[in-house]
């Protein structure tokens, strides 16, 4: 197995998005299987009393999956491994569960804004999309202009991404 060495350059937005898409597909598959294993045997529908706990179970499982990878000494999900990205605390060590929780909640909130904008656009409410699109675009511009390419969830959680290069 090739050794990977840290690189001083920041992680670019396309590399971040690549790792997010990779991890998002893995997480989606995990959530689909986990939810099916609970919903199918019990026949859980929207009217079922366990419907709300099942809805709350999904983000908890997602946080457990991502947090487990982030807090390990390697600090890398499978998508981050594929895209040669390493997550560290600002002190240079592994991420704590507290930092992982802050990172997850802030990133989830950011994705909720993106998804809300898409939903509003699909309903034809383009006038309501504009403020959300400006918030998202502003965050991306700030990240792009930042020398370390930090996003809001990086700043608030005290973490950063570092690029790693493999030998060979």
Residue pairs with C-beta under 8 A, 6 or more apart in sequence:
2 166
2 167
2 168
3 166
3 167
4 84
4 86
4 164
4 165
4 166
4 167
5 164
5 165
5 167
6 86
6 162
6 163
6 164
7 162
7 163
7 164
7 165
9 163
10 146
10 147
10 148
10 149
10 161
10 163
11 85
11 149
11 161
11 162
11 163
12 149
13 140
13 143
13 144
13 149
15 83
15 84
15 85
15 163
16 85
16 149
16 151
16 161
18 79
18 82
18 83
19 77
19 79
19 80
19 82
19 83
19 85
20 79
21 79
22 78
22 79
22 82
22 83
23 66
23 77
23 78
23 79
23 80
24 79
26 77
26 78
26 79
27 62
27 65
27 66
30 61
30 65
31 58
31 61
31 62
34 57
34 61
35 54
35 57
35 58
38 44
38 50
38 54
38 57
39 54
42 48
42 50
44 50
44 51
44 54
45 51
59 108
62 104
63 100
63 101
63 104
66 77
66 100
66 104
67 97
67 100
67 101
67 104
69 75
69 76
69 77
69 78
69 80
70 77
70 87
70 95
70 99
70 100
70 103
71 94
71 95
71 96
71 97
71 100
72 94
73 94
74 86
75 86
75 87
75 88
75 94
75 95
76 85
76 86
76 87
80 86
80 87
80 161
84 163
84 164
84 165
84 166
85 161
85 162
85 163
85 164
86 161
86 162
86 163
86 164
87 95
87 159
87 160
87 161
87 162
88 94
88 95
88 159
88 160
88 161
88 162
89 95
89 96
89 99
89 158
89 159
90 158
90 159
90 160
91 158
95 103
95 157
95 159
99 157
99 158
99 159
100 157
102 153
102 156
102 157
102 158
103 153
103 154
103 156
103 157
103 159
106 152
106 153
106 156
106 157
107 153
110 136
110 139
110 151
110 152
110 153
113 132
113 135
113 136
114 132
114 136
116 132
117 129
117 132
117 133
117 136
120 126
120 128
120 129
120 132
121 129
139 151
139 152
143 149
143 150
143 151
148 160
149 161
150 160
153 159
154 160
154 161
